[in-house]
Amino acid sequence: MSLFKDFSKGVWKENPVLVLLLGTCPTLAVTSNAVNGLGMGVATACVLVASNAAISLLKNVVPAKIRIPCYIVIIAGLVSAVDPCMEAYAPSTVYNALGIFIPLIAVNCIVLGRAEAFASKHTVVRSIADGLGMGLGFTLILVMLGGVREFLTNGSLFEIKIITAWSTDFLLPASAPGAFIIMGCFLAVKNFFNIRRSARQGKIYIPPQGLSCRSCRLCKLGDD
């Protein structure tokens, strides 16, 4: 597989949110506006790229039976570096809004999942490409979801008022139920395009193989 395919699959074909349904908690929790979504996406993408590279470099050194704890330690160390960087350089309103979700990147299923499923089996260059693609795909969904919620709530985008006459906030998109509804619409659009493309090719749409619980070994550590 080419580096471009390693990169591009995370943006659309195997998007971590729309296809793998990973990272749903921060996706719904921090996307009250587009700026918060962008901040969370960039922080997660940085950890993804760095952790993929580090784990790929160390894959032949880490014993198989303790690989998951070692991965978690590596990821947690990178998050510990990203957190103060966000505090120093990100706007205070964004950093405060993200709150506990920045340290919780250490246990984000996207980061640990790519470490186990990809970085531990491929070269450093391919692992970096995979991390970039997955990070970009995650960031795009967070920004889109945050932008839609923000616009439907008060007519603004990136905290810039688009519809100046919008004086009363519509609270549903800003709430948790509203986030679930909009996220469901995103998933429906993704499935619609997949089914339509398959129909044009005379095929039946089949979700990407190897993405189910049967292909994951995180719950089978005791069998190793």
Rosetta constraint file for C-alpha pairs under 8 A:
AtomPair CA 1 CA 5 HARMONIC 6.32 0.50
AtomPair CA 1 CA 6 HARMONIC 6.88 0.50
AtomPair CA 2 CA 6 HARMONIC 6.37 0.50
AtomPair CA 3 CA 7 HARMONIC 6.15 0.50
AtomPair CA 3 CA 126 HARMONIC 6.10 0.50
AtomPair CA 3 CA 129 HARMONIC 6.31 0.50
AtomPair CA 4 CA 8 HARMONIC 5.85 0.50
AtomPair CA 4 CA 129 HARMONIC 7.65 0.50
AtomPair CA 5 CA 9 HARMONIC 5.82 0.50
AtomPair CA 6 CA 10 HARMONIC 7.52 0.50
AtomPair CA 6 CA 126 HARMONIC 6.64 0.50
AtomPair CA 6 CA 129 HARMONIC 5.87 0.50
AtomPair CA 6 CA 130 HARMONIC 5.14 0.50
AtomPair CA 6 CA 133 HARMONIC 7.23 0.50
AtomPair CA 7 CA 11 HARMONIC 7.47 0.50
AtomPair CA 7 CA 129 HARMONIC 4.86 0.50
AtomPair CA 7 CA 130 HARMONIC 5.04 0.50
AtomPair CA 7 CA 131 HARMONIC 7.58 0.50
AtomPair CA 7 CA 132 HARMONIC 6.36 0.50
AtomPair CA 7 CA 133 HARMONIC 4.25 0.50
AtomPair CA 7 CA 134 HARMONIC 7.42 0.50
AtomPair CA 8 CA 12 HARMONIC 6.92 0.50
AtomPair CA 8 CA 13 HARMONIC 7.70 0.50
AtomPair CA 8 CA 133 HARMONIC 5.71 0.50
AtomPair CA 9 CA 13 HARMONIC 4.85 0.50
AtomPair CA 9 CA 14 HARMONIC 5.23 0.50
AtomPair CA 9 CA 15 HARMONIC 6.93 0.50
AtomPair CA 9 CA 133 HARMONIC 6.83 0.50
AtomPair CA 9 CA 134 HARMONIC 7.80 0.50
AtomPair CA 10 CA 14 HARMONIC 4.92 0.50
AtomPair CA 10 CA 15 HARMONIC 4.60 0.50
AtomPair CA 10 CA 16 HARMONIC 6.63 0.50
AtomPair CA 10 CA 130 HARMONIC 7.02 0.50
AtomPair CA 10 CA 133 HARMONIC 4.62 0.50
AtomPair CA 10 CA 134 HARMONIC 4.24 0.50
AtomPair CA 10 CA 135 HARMONIC 7.64 0.50
AtomPair CA 10 CA 136 HARMONIC 7.49 0.50
AtomPair CA 10 CA 137 HARMONIC 5.61 0.50
AtomPair CA 11 CA 15 HARMONIC 5.24 0.50
AtomPair CA 11 CA 133 HARMONIC 5.61 0.50
AtomPair CA 11 CA 134 HARMONIC 6.22 0.50
AtomPair CA 11 CA 136 HARMONIC 6.27 0.50
AtomPair CA 11 CA 137 HARMONIC 3.99 0.50
AtomPair CA 11 CA 138 HARMONIC 7.63 0.50
AtomPair CA 12 CA 137 HARMONIC 6.86 0.50
AtomPair CA 13 CA 19 HARMONIC 7.41 0.50
AtomPair CA 13 CA 208 HARMONIC 7.89 0.50
AtomPair CA 14 CA 18 HARMONIC 7.71 0.50
AtomPair CA 14 CA 19 HARMONIC 5.50 0.50
AtomPair CA 14 CA 20 HARMONIC 6.61 0.50
AtomPair CA 14 CA 208 HARMONIC 7.36 0.50
AtomPair CA 15 CA 19 HARMONIC 5.27 0.50
AtomPair CA 15 CA 20 HARMONIC 6.50 0.50
AtomPair CA 15 CA 134 HARMONIC 6.61 0.50
AtomPair CA 15 CA 137 HARMONIC 5.66 0.50
AtomPair CA 15 CA 138 HARMONIC 7.03 0.50
AtomPair CA 16 CA 20 HARMONIC 4.76 0.50
AtomPair CA 16 CA 21 HARMONIC 5.91 0.50
AtomPair CA 16 CA 22 HARMONIC 5.49 0.50
AtomPair CA 16 CA 23 HARMONIC 7.43 0.50
AtomPair CA 16 CA 110 HARMONIC 6.67 0.50
AtomPair CA 16 CA 134 HARMONIC 6.40 0.50
AtomPair CA 16 CA 137 HARMONIC 6.94 0.50
AtomPair CA 16 CA 138 HARMONIC 6.24 0.50
AtomPair CA 17 CA 21 HARMONIC 4.38 0.50
AtomPair CA 17 CA 22 HARMONIC 5.26 0.50
AtomPair CA 17 CA 23 HARMONIC 6.49 0.50
AtomPair CA 17 CA 24 HARMONIC 6.71 0.50
AtomPair CA 17 CA 137 HARMONIC 7.98 0.50
AtomPair CA 17 CA 138 HARMONIC 6.46 0.50
AtomPair CA 17 CA 141 HARMONIC 7.33 0.50
AtomPair CA 18 CA 186 HARMONIC 7.49 0.50
AtomPair CA 18 CA 187 HARMONIC 5.80 0.50
AtomPair CA 18 CA 190 HARMONIC 7.08 0.50
AtomPair CA 20 CA 211 HARMONIC 6.88 0.50
AtomPair CA 22 CA 109 HARMONIC 5.90 0.50
AtomPair CA 22 CA 110 HARMONIC 5.71 0.50
AtomPair CA 23 CA 27 HARMONIC 6.14 0.50
AtomPair CA 23 CA 108 HARMONIC 6.08 0.50
AtomPair CA 23 CA 109 HARMONIC 6.00 0.50
AtomPair CA 23 CA 110 HARMONIC 6.05 0.50
AtomPair CA 24 CA 28 HARMONIC 6.12 0.50
AtomPair CA 25 CA 29 HARMONIC 5.99 0.50
AtomPair CA 26 CA 30 HARMONIC 5.68 0.50
AtomPair CA 26 CA 31 HARMONIC 7.86 0.50
AtomPair CA 26 CA 101 HARMONIC 6.58 0.50
AtomPair CA 27 CA 31 HARMONIC 6.24 0.50
AtomPair CA 27 CA 37 HARMONIC 7.72 0.50
AtomPair CA 27 CA 142 HARMONIC 5.98 0.50
AtomPair CA 28 CA 176 HARMONIC 7.19 0.50
AtomPair CA 28 CA 179 HARMONIC 5.81 0.50
AtomPair CA 28 CA 180 HARMONIC 7.20 0.50
AtomPair CA 29 CA 176 HARMONIC 7.57 0.50
AtomPair CA 30 CA 36 HARMONIC 6.11 0.50
AtomPair CA 30 CA 37 HARMONIC 6.22 0.50
AtomPair CA 30 CA 40 HARMONIC 7.50 0.50
AtomPair CA 30 CA 97 HARMONIC 7.28 0.50
AtomPair CA 30 CA 98 HARMONIC 6.15 0.50
AtomPair CA 30 CA 146 HARMONIC 7.96 0.50
AtomPair CA 31 CA 36 HARMONIC 5.93 0.50
AtomPair CA 31 CA 37 HARMONIC 4.92 0.50
AtomPair CA 31 CA 142 HARMONIC 6.20 0.50
AtomPair CA 31 CA 143 HARMONIC 7.37 0.50
AtomPair CA 31 CA 145 HARMONIC 6.35 0.50
AtomPair CA 31 CA 146 HARMONIC 4.22 0.50
AtomPair CA 31 CA 147 HARMONIC 7.95 0.50
AtomPair CA 31 CA 149 HARMONIC 7.49 0.50
AtomPair CA 32 CA 36 HARMONIC 7.08 0.50
AtomPair CA 32 CA 37 HARMONIC 7.72 0.50
AtomPair CA 32 CA 146 HARMONIC 5.36 0.50
AtomPair CA 32 CA 149 HARMONIC 6.15 0.50
AtomPair CA 32 CA 150 HARMONIC 6.14 0.50
AtomPair CA 32 CA 174 HARMONIC 5.73 0.50
AtomPair CA 33 CA 37 HARMONIC 6.53 0.50
AtomPair CA 33 CA 143 HARMONIC 7.80 0.50
AtomPair CA 33 CA 145 HARMONIC 7.97 0.50
AtomPair CA 33 CA 146 HARMONIC 4.20 0.50
AtomPair CA 33 CA 147 HARMONIC 5.60 0.50
AtomPair CA 33 CA 148 HARMONIC 7.94 0.50
AtomPair CA 33 CA 149 HARMONIC 6.38 0.50
AtomPair CA 33 CA 150 HARMONIC 4.73 0.50
AtomPair CA 33 CA 157 HARMONIC 7.53 0.50
AtomPair CA 33 CA 158 HARMONIC 6.86 0.50
AtomPair CA 33 CA 159 HARMONIC 7.55 0.50
AtomPair CA 34 CA 38 HARMONIC 6.14 0.50
AtomPair CA 34 CA 142 HARMONIC 7.34 0.50
AtomPair CA 34 CA 143 HARMONIC 4.81 0.50
AtomPair CA 34 CA 144 HARMONIC 6.93 0.50
AtomPair CA 34 CA 145 HARMONIC 7.34 0.50
AtomPair CA 34 CA 146 HARMONIC 4.15 0.50
AtomPair CA 34 CA 147 HARMONIC 4.43 0.50
AtomPair CA 34 CA 148 HARMONIC 7.99 0.50
AtomPair CA 34 CA 150 HARMONIC 6.87 0.50
AtomPair CA 34 CA 157 HARMONIC 6.78 0.50
AtomPair CA 34 CA 158 HARMONIC 5.34 0.50
AtomPair CA 34 CA 159 HARMONIC 7.89 0.50
AtomPair CA 35 CA 39 HARMONIC 6.26 0.50
AtomPair CA 35 CA 94 HARMONIC 7.12 0.50
AtomPair CA 35 CA 143 HARMONIC 7.21 0.50
AtomPair CA 35 CA 146 HARMONIC 7.52 0.50
AtomPair CA 35 CA 158 HARMONIC 5.51 0.50
AtomPair CA 35 CA 159 HARMONIC 7.48 0.50
AtomPair CA 36 CA 40 HARMONIC 6.20 0.50
AtomPair CA 36 CA 94 HARMONIC 5.63 0.50
AtomPair CA 36 CA 97 HARMONIC 7.06 0.50
AtomPair CA 36 CA 98 HARMONIC 6.87 0.50
AtomPair CA 36 CA 143 HARMONIC 7.90 0.50
AtomPair CA 36 CA 146 HARMONIC 7.37 0.50
AtomPair CA 37 CA 41 HARMONIC 5.99 0.50
AtomPair CA 37 CA 139 HARMONIC 7.03 0.50
AtomPair CA 37 CA 142 HARMONIC 4.63 0.50
AtomPair CA 37 CA 143 HARMONIC 4.81 0.50
AtomPair CA 37 CA 145 HARMONIC 7.77 0.50
AtomPair CA 37 CA 146 HARMONIC 5.71 0.50
AtomPair CA 38 CA 42 HARMONIC 6.08 0.50
AtomPair CA 38 CA 139 HARMONIC 6.12 0.50
AtomPair CA 38 CA 140 HARMONIC 7.86 0.50
AtomPair CA 38 CA 142 HARMONIC 6.58 0.50
AtomPair CA 38 CA 143 HARMONIC 5.37 0.50
AtomPair CA 39 CA 43 HARMONIC 6.25 0.50
AtomPair CA 39 CA 90 HARMONIC 7.69 0.50
AtomPair CA 39 CA 94 HARMONIC 6.89 0.50
AtomPair CA 40 CA 44 HARMONIC 6.16 0.50
AtomPair CA 40 CA 98 HARMONIC 7.00 0.50
AtomPair CA 40 CA 102 HARMONIC 7.29 0.50
AtomPair CA 40 CA 139 HARMONIC 7.46 0.50
AtomPair CA 40 CA 142 HARMONIC 7.82 0.50
AtomPair CA 41 CA 45 HARMONIC 6.01 0.50
AtomPair CA 41 CA 135 HARMONIC 6.90 0.50
AtomPair CA 41 CA 136 HARMONIC 7.61 0.50
AtomPair CA 41 CA 138 HARMONIC 6.13 0.50
AtomPair CA 41 CA 139 HARMONIC 4.00 0.50
AtomPair CA 41 CA 140 HARMONIC 7.64 0.50
AtomPair CA 41 CA 142 HARMONIC 6.50 0.50
AtomPair CA 41 CA 143 HARMONIC 7.84 0.50
AtomPair CA 42 CA 46 HARMONIC 6.19 0.50
AtomPair CA 42 CA 135 HARMONIC 7.43 0.50
AtomPair CA 42 CA 139 HARMONIC 6.42 0.50
AtomPair CA 43 CA 47 HARMONIC 6.49 0.50
AtomPair CA 43 CA 82 HARMONIC 6.81 0.50
AtomPair CA 43 CA 86 HARMONIC 7.67 0.50
AtomPair CA 43 CA 102 HARMONIC 7.54 0.50
AtomPair CA 44 CA 48 HARMONIC 6.06 0.50
AtomPair CA 44 CA 105 HARMONIC 6.50 0.50
AtomPair CA 44 CA 111 HARMONIC 7.90 0.50
AtomPair CA 44 CA 135 HARMONIC 6.59 0.50
AtomPair CA 45 CA 49 HARMONIC 6.18 0.50
AtomPair CA 45 CA 131 HARMONIC 7.02 0.50
AtomPair CA 45 CA 132 HARMONIC 6.64 0.50
AtomPair CA 45 CA 134 HARMONIC 7.44 0.50
AtomPair CA 45 CA 135 HARMONIC 3.99 0.50
AtomPair CA 45 CA 136 HARMONIC 6.72 0.50
AtomPair CA 45 CA 138 HARMONIC 7.74 0.50
AtomPair CA 45 CA 139 HARMONIC 7.43 0.50
AtomPair CA 46 CA 50 HARMONIC 6.19 0.50
AtomPair CA 46 CA 82 HARMONIC 7.88 0.50
AtomPair CA 46 CA 135 HARMONIC 7.55 0.50
AtomPair CA 47 CA 51 HARMONIC 5.79 0.50
AtomPair CA 47 CA 75 HARMONIC 7.08 0.50
AtomPair CA 47 CA 78 HARMONIC 6.17 0.50
AtomPair CA 47 CA 79 HARMONIC 6.48 0.50
AtomPair CA 47 CA 82 HARMONIC 7.47 0.50
AtomPair CA 47 CA 105 HARMONIC 7.96 0.50
AtomPair CA 47 CA 111 HARMONIC 7.48 0.50
AtomPair CA 48 CA 52 HARMONIC 5.96 0.50
AtomPair CA 48 CA 111 HARMONIC 5.49 0.50
AtomPair CA 48 CA 114 HARMONIC 7.98 0.50
AtomPair CA 48 CA 131 HARMONIC 5.16 0.50
AtomPair CA 48 CA 132 HARMONIC 7.38 0.50
AtomPair CA 48 CA 134 HARMONIC 7.86 0.50
AtomPair CA 48 CA 135 HARMONIC 6.48 0.50
AtomPair CA 49 CA 53 HARMONIC 6.23 0.50
AtomPair CA 49 CA 127 HARMONIC 7.63 0.50
AtomPair CA 49 CA 128 HARMONIC 5.35 0.50
AtomPair CA 49 CA 129 HARMONIC 7.87 0.50
AtomPair CA 49 CA 130 HARMONIC 7.82 0.50
AtomPair CA 49 CA 131 HARMONIC 4.47 0.50
AtomPair CA 49 CA 132 HARMONIC 5.86 0.50
AtomPair CA 49 CA 135 HARMONIC 7.62 0.50
AtomPair CA 50 CA 54 HARMONIC 6.14 0.50
AtomPair CA 50 CA 78 HARMONIC 7.41 0.50
AtomPair CA 50 CA 128 HARMONIC 7.58 0.50
AtomPair CA 51 CA 55 HARMONIC 5.90 0.50
AtomPair CA 51 CA 74 HARMONIC 6.79 0.50
AtomPair CA 51 CA 75 HARMONIC 5.82 0.50
AtomPair CA 51 CA 78 HARMONIC 7.22 0.50
AtomPair CA 51 CA 111 HARMONIC 7.60 0.50
AtomPair CA 51 CA 115 HARMONIC 7.18 0.50
AtomPair CA 52 CA 56 HARMONIC 5.97 0.50
AtomPair CA 52 CA 114 HARMONIC 7.25 0.50
AtomPair CA 52 CA 115 HARMONIC 5.77 0.50
AtomPair CA 52 CA 119 HARMONIC 5.14 0.50
AtomPair CA 52 CA 124 HARMONIC 7.51 0.50
AtomPair CA 52 CA 127 HARMONIC 5.40 0.50
AtomPair CA 52 CA 128 HARMONIC 6.08 0.50
AtomPair CA 52 CA 131 HARMONIC 6.25 0.50
AtomPair CA 53 CA 57 HARMONIC 6.26 0.50
AtomPair CA 53 CA 119 HARMONIC 7.17 0.50
AtomPair CA 53 CA 124 HARMONIC 5.29 0.50
AtomPair CA 53 CA 125 HARMONIC 7.61 0.50
AtomPair CA 53 CA 127 HARMONIC 5.97 0.50
AtomPair CA 53 CA 128 HARMONIC 5.69 0.50
AtomPair CA 54 CA 58 HARMONIC 6.30 0.50
AtomPair CA 54 CA 74 HARMONIC 7.71 0.50
AtomPair CA 54 CA 124 HARMONIC 7.97 0.50
AtomPair CA 55 CA 59 HARMONIC 5.69 0.50
AtomPair CA 55 CA 71 HARMONIC 6.92 0.50
AtomPair CA 55 CA 74 HARMONIC 7.79 0.50
AtomPair CA 55 CA 115 HARMONIC 6.67 0.50
AtomPair CA 55 CA 119 HARMONIC 6.09 0.50
AtomPair CA 55 CA 120 HARMONIC 6.13 0.50
AtomPair CA 56 CA 119 HARMONIC 4.92 0.50
AtomPair CA 56 CA 120 HARMONIC 5.30 0.50
AtomPair CA 56 CA 121 HARMONIC 7.24 0.50
AtomPair CA 56 CA 122 HARMONIC 6.56 0.50
AtomPair CA 56 CA 123 HARMONIC 6.09 0.50
AtomPair CA 56 CA 124 HARMONIC 5.30 0.50
AtomPair CA 56 CA 127 HARMONIC 6.73 0.50
AtomPair CA 57 CA 123 HARMONIC 7.73 0.50
AtomPair CA 57 CA 124 HARMONIC 6.31 0.50
AtomPair CA 58 CA 62 HARMONIC 6.16 0.50
AtomPair CA 59 CA 119 HARMONIC 7.99 0.50
AtomPair CA 59 CA 120 HARMONIC 5.32 0.50
AtomPair CA 59 CA 121 HARMONIC 7.51 0.50
AtomPair CA 62 CA 66 HARMONIC 7.29 0.50
AtomPair CA 62 CA 67 HARMONIC 5.92 0.50
AtomPair CA 62 CA 70 HARMONIC 7.30 0.50
AtomPair CA 63 CA 67 HARMONIC 5.97 0.50
AtomPair CA 64 CA 224 HARMONIC 7.92 0.50
AtomPair CA 65 CA 221 HARMONIC 7.30 0.50
AtomPair CA 65 CA 224 HARMONIC 6.29 0.50
AtomPair CA 66 CA 70 HARMONIC 6.33 0.50
AtomPair CA 67 CA 71 HARMONIC 6.04 0.50
AtomPair CA 68 CA 72 HARMONIC 6.20 0.50
AtomPair CA 68 CA 116 HARMONIC 7.75 0.50
AtomPair CA 68 CA 218 HARMONIC 7.83 0.50
AtomPair CA 69 CA 73 HARMONIC 6.26 0.50
AtomPair CA 70 CA 74 HARMONIC 6.30 0.50
AtomPair CA 71 CA 75 HARMONIC 6.14 0.50
AtomPair CA 71 CA 112 HARMONIC 7.23 0.50
AtomPair CA 71 CA 115 HARMONIC 7.22 0.50
AtomPair CA 72 CA 76 HARMONIC 5.90 0.50
AtomPair CA 72 CA 106 HARMONIC 6.90 0.50
AtomPair CA 72 CA 107 HARMONIC 7.50 0.50
AtomPair CA 72 CA 112 HARMONIC 7.27 0.50
AtomPair CA 73 CA 77 HARMONIC 6.11 0.50
AtomPair CA 74 CA 78 HARMONIC 6.41 0.50
AtomPair CA 75 CA 79 HARMONIC 6.19 0.50
AtomPair CA 75 CA 106 HARMONIC 5.56 0.50
AtomPair CA 75 CA 111 HARMONIC 7.80 0.50
AtomPair CA 75 CA 112 HARMONIC 7.89 0.50
AtomPair CA 76 CA 80 HARMONIC 6.12 0.50
AtomPair CA 76 CA 106 HARMONIC 4.88 0.50
AtomPair CA 77 CA 81 HARMONIC 6.57 0.50
AtomPair CA 78 CA 82 HARMONIC 6.28 0.50
AtomPair CA 79 CA 83 HARMONIC 5.98 0.50
AtomPair CA 79 CA 102 HARMONIC 7.55 0.50
AtomPair CA 79 CA 103 HARMONIC 6.30 0.50
AtomPair CA 79 CA 105 HARMONIC 6.70 0.50
AtomPair CA 79 CA 106 HARMONIC 6.09 0.50
AtomPair CA 80 CA 84 HARMONIC 7.18 0.50
AtomPair CA 80 CA 103 HARMONIC 7.25 0.50
AtomPair CA 81 CA 85 HARMONIC 6.67 0.50
AtomPair CA 82 CA 86 HARMONIC 6.15 0.50
AtomPair CA 83 CA 87 HARMONIC 6.31 0.50
AtomPair CA 83 CA 102 HARMONIC 6.40 0.50
AtomPair CA 83 CA 103 HARMONIC 6.81 0.50
AtomPair CA 84 CA 88 HARMONIC 6.02 0.50
AtomPair CA 85 CA 89 HARMONIC 6.01 0.50
AtomPair CA 85 CA 90 HARMONIC 7.71 0.50
AtomPair CA 86 CA 90 HARMONIC 4.99 0.50
AtomPair CA 86 CA 95 HARMONIC 6.60 0.50
AtomPair CA 87 CA 91 HARMONIC 7.85 0.50
AtomPair CA 87 CA 92 HARMONIC 7.09 0.50
AtomPair CA 87 CA 95 HARMONIC 6.06 0.50
AtomPair CA 90 CA 94 HARMONIC 6.64 0.50
AtomPair CA 90 CA 95 HARMONIC 6.29 0.50
AtomPair CA 91 CA 95 HARMONIC 6.35 0.50
AtomPair CA 92 CA 96 HARMONIC 5.96 0.50
AtomPair CA 93 CA 97 HARMONIC 6.03 0.50
AtomPair CA 94 CA 98 HARMONIC 6.18 0.50
AtomPair CA 95 CA 99 HARMONIC 6.22 0.50
AtomPair CA 98 CA 102 HARMONIC 6.34 0.50
AtomPair CA 100 CA 104 HARMONIC 6.37 0.50
AtomPair CA 101 CA 105 HARMONIC 6.49 0.50
AtomPair CA 104 CA 108 HARMONIC 6.51 0.50
AtomPair CA 105 CA 111 HARMONIC 7.64 0.50
AtomPair CA 106 CA 111 HARMONIC 7.63 0.50
AtomPair CA 107 CA 111 HARMONIC 7.55 0.50
AtomPair CA 107 CA 112 HARMONIC 7.02 0.50
AtomPair CA 108 CA 112 HARMONIC 6.56 0.50
AtomPair CA 109 CA 113 HARMONIC 5.46 0.50
AtomPair CA 110 CA 114 HARMONIC 6.09 0.50
AtomPair CA 111 CA 115 HARMONIC 6.29 0.50
AtomPair CA 112 CA 116 HARMONIC 6.29 0.50
AtomPair CA 113 CA 117 HARMONIC 5.83 0.50
AtomPair CA 114 CA 118 HARMONIC 5.24 0.50
AtomPair CA 114 CA 119 HARMONIC 6.31 0.50
AtomPair CA 114 CA 131 HARMONIC 7.59 0.50
AtomPair CA 115 CA 119 HARMONIC 4.80 0.50
AtomPair CA 115 CA 120 HARMONIC 5.93 0.50
AtomPair CA 116 CA 120 HARMONIC 5.66 0.50
AtomPair CA 116 CA 121 HARMONIC 7.95 0.50
AtomPair CA 117 CA 121 HARMONIC 7.28 0.50
AtomPair CA 117 CA 216 HARMONIC 7.66 0.50
AtomPair CA 118 CA 122 HARMONIC 6.22 0.50
AtomPair CA 118 CA 127 HARMONIC 6.75 0.50
AtomPair CA 118 CA 130 HARMONIC 7.82 0.50
AtomPair CA 119 CA 123 HARMONIC 7.27 0.50
AtomPair CA 119 CA 124 HARMONIC 7.46 0.50
AtomPair CA 119 CA 127 HARMONIC 5.04 0.50
AtomPair CA 122 CA 126 HARMONIC 6.42 0.50
AtomPair CA 122 CA 127 HARMONIC 6.32 0.50
AtomPair CA 123 CA 127 HARMONIC 6.06 0.50
AtomPair CA 124 CA 128 HARMONIC 6.13 0.50
AtomPair CA 125 CA 129 HARMONIC 6.32 0.50
AtomPair CA 126 CA 130 HARMONIC 6.13 0.50
AtomPair CA 127 CA 131 HARMONIC 6.10 0.50
AtomPair CA 128 CA 132 HARMONIC 6.09 0.50
AtomPair CA 129 CA 133 HARMONIC 6.18 0.50
AtomPair CA 130 CA 134 HARMONIC 6.10 0.50
AtomPair CA 131 CA 135 HARMONIC 5.82 0.50
AtomPair CA 132 CA 136 HARMONIC 5.96 0.50
AtomPair CA 133 CA 137 HARMONIC 6.06 0.50
AtomPair CA 134 CA 138 HARMONIC 6.05 0.50
AtomPair CA 135 CA 139 HARMONIC 6.05 0.50
AtomPair CA 136 CA 140 HARMONIC 6.05 0.50
AtomPair CA 137 CA 141 HARMONIC 6.38 0.50
AtomPair CA 138 CA 142 HARMONIC 6.30 0.50
AtomPair CA 139 CA 143 HARMONIC 6.12 0.50
AtomPair CA 140 CA 144 HARMONIC 6.02 0.50
AtomPair CA 141 CA 145 HARMONIC 5.89 0.50
AtomPair CA 142 CA 146 HARMONIC 5.86 0.50
AtomPair CA 143 CA 147 HARMONIC 5.82 0.50
AtomPair CA 144 CA 148 HARMONIC 6.13 0.50
AtomPair CA 145 CA 149 HARMONIC 6.16 0.50
AtomPair CA 145 CA 182 HARMONIC 7.35 0.50
AtomPair CA 145 CA 183 HARMONIC 7.19 0.50
AtomPair CA 146 CA 150 HARMONIC 5.93 0.50
AtomPair CA 147 CA 151 HARMONIC 6.00 0.50
AtomPair CA 147 CA 157 HARMONIC 5.86 0.50
AtomPair CA 147 CA 158 HARMONIC 7.05 0.50
AtomPair CA 148 CA 152 HARMONIC 6.05 0.50
AtomPair CA 149 CA 153 HARMONIC 6.01 0.50
AtomPair CA 149 CA 173 HARMONIC 5.08 0.50
AtomPair CA 149 CA 174 HARMONIC 6.02 0.50
AtomPair CA 149 CA 178 HARMONIC 7.96 0.50
AtomPair CA 149 CA 179 HARMONIC 7.31 0.50
AtomPair CA 149 CA 182 HARMONIC 7.79 0.50
AtomPair CA 150 CA 154 HARMONIC 6.33 0.50
AtomPair CA 150 CA 155 HARMONIC 6.91 0.50
AtomPair CA 150 CA 156 HARMONIC 6.09 0.50
AtomPair CA 150 CA 157 HARMONIC 6.23 0.50
AtomPair CA 150 CA 158 HARMONIC 8.00 0.50
AtomPair CA 150 CA 173 HARMONIC 7.56 0.50
AtomPair CA 150 CA 174 HARMONIC 7.15 0.50
AtomPair CA 151 CA 155 HARMONIC 4.29 0.50
AtomPair CA 151 CA 156 HARMONIC 4.82 0.50
AtomPair CA 151 CA 157 HARMONIC 5.73 0.50
AtomPair CA 152 CA 170 HARMONIC 6.73 0.50
AtomPair CA 152 CA 173 HARMONIC 6.31 0.50
AtomPair CA 153 CA 169 HARMONIC 5.26 0.50
AtomPair CA 153 CA 170 HARMONIC 4.55 0.50
AtomPair CA 153 CA 171 HARMONIC 5.92 0.50
AtomPair CA 153 CA 172 HARMONIC 7.38 0.50
AtomPair CA 153 CA 173 HARMONIC 5.81 0.50
AtomPair CA 153 CA 174 HARMONIC 6.16 0.50
AtomPair CA 154 CA 161 HARMONIC 7.94 0.50
AtomPair CA 154 CA 166 HARMONIC 6.29 0.50
AtomPair CA 154 CA 167 HARMONIC 7.35 0.50
AtomPair CA 154 CA 168 HARMONIC 6.93 0.50
AtomPair CA 154 CA 169 HARMONIC 4.83 0.50
AtomPair CA 154 CA 170 HARMONIC 6.44 0.50
AtomPair CA 155 CA 161 HARMONIC 6.14 0.50
AtomPair CA 155 CA 162 HARMONIC 5.68 0.50
AtomPair CA 155 CA 163 HARMONIC 5.18 0.50
AtomPair CA 155 CA 164 HARMONIC 7.57 0.50
AtomPair CA 155 CA 166 HARMONIC 6.08 0.50
AtomPair CA 156 CA 160 HARMONIC 5.17 0.50
AtomPair CA 156 CA 161 HARMONIC 4.09 0.50
AtomPair CA 156 CA 162 HARMONIC 4.91 0.50
AtomPair CA 156 CA 163 HARMONIC 6.74 0.50
AtomPair CA 157 CA 161 HARMONIC 6.50 0.50
AtomPair CA 157 CA 162 HARMONIC 6.64 0.50
AtomPair CA 170 CA 174 HARMONIC 7.75 0.50
AtomPair CA 171 CA 175 HARMONIC 6.43 0.50
AtomPair CA 172 CA 177 HARMONIC 7.10 0.50
AtomPair CA 172 CA 178 HARMONIC 5.06 0.50
AtomPair CA 173 CA 177 HARMONIC 7.59 0.50
AtomPair CA 173 CA 178 HARMONIC 4.19 0.50
AtomPair CA 173 CA 179 HARMONIC 6.02 0.50
AtomPair CA 173 CA 182 HARMONIC 7.67 0.50
AtomPair CA 174 CA 178 HARMONIC 6.30 0.50
AtomPair CA 174 CA 179 HARMONIC 6.95 0.50
AtomPair CA 175 CA 179 HARMONIC 6.35 0.50
AtomPair CA 176 CA 180 HARMONIC 6.42 0.50
AtomPair CA 177 CA 181 HARMONIC 6.28 0.50
AtomPair CA 178 CA 182 HARMONIC 6.19 0.50
AtomPair CA 179 CA 183 HARMONIC 5.99 0.50
AtomPair CA 180 CA 184 HARMONIC 6.05 0.50
AtomPair CA 181 CA 185 HARMONIC 6.41 0.50
AtomPair CA 182 CA 186 HARMONIC 6.39 0.50
AtomPair CA 183 CA 187 HARMONIC 6.36 0.50
AtomPair CA 184 CA 188 HARMONIC 6.16 0.50
AtomPair CA 185 CA 189 HARMONIC 6.23 0.50
AtomPair CA 186 CA 190 HARMONIC 6.27 0.50
AtomPair CA 187 CA 191 HARMONIC 6.20 0.50
AtomPair CA 188 CA 192 HARMONIC 6.05 0.50
AtomPair CA 189 CA 193 HARMONIC 6.34 0.50
AtomPair CA 190 CA 194 HARMONIC 6.33 0.50
AtomPair CA 191 CA 195 HARMONIC 6.05 0.50
AtomPair CA 192 CA 196 HARMONIC 6.01 0.50
AtomPair CA 193 CA 197 HARMONIC 6.01 0.50
AtomPair CA 194 CA 198 HARMONIC 6.24 0.50
AtomPair CA 194 CA 205 HARMONIC 6.66 0.50
AtomPair CA 195 CA 199 HARMONIC 6.11 0.50
AtomPair CA 195 CA 204 HARMONIC 7.33 0.50
AtomPair CA 195 CA 205 HARMONIC 5.33 0.50
AtomPair CA 196 CA 200 HARMONIC 6.31 0.50
AtomPair CA 197 CA 201 HARMONIC 6.49 0.50
AtomPair CA 198 CA 202 HARMONIC 6.26 0.50
AtomPair CA 198 CA 203 HARMONIC 4.98 0.50
AtomPair CA 198 CA 204 HARMONIC 5.82 0.50
AtomPair CA 198 CA 205 HARMONIC 5.37 0.50
AtomPair CA 199 CA 203 HARMONIC 5.49 0.50
AtomPair CA 199 CA 204 HARMONIC 6.52 0.50
AtomPair CA 199 CA 205 HARMONIC 7.60 0.50
AtomPair CA 210 CA 214 HARMONIC 7.67 0.50
AtomPair CA 210 CA 215 HARMONIC 5.48 0.50
AtomPair CA 211 CA 215 HARMONIC 6.40 0.50
AtomPair CA 211 CA 216 HARMONIC 7.75 0.50
AtomPair CA 212 CA 216 HARMONIC 7.04 0.50
AtomPair CA 217 CA 221 HARMONIC 6.82 0.50
AtomPair CA 220 CA 224 HARMONIC 7.24 0.50
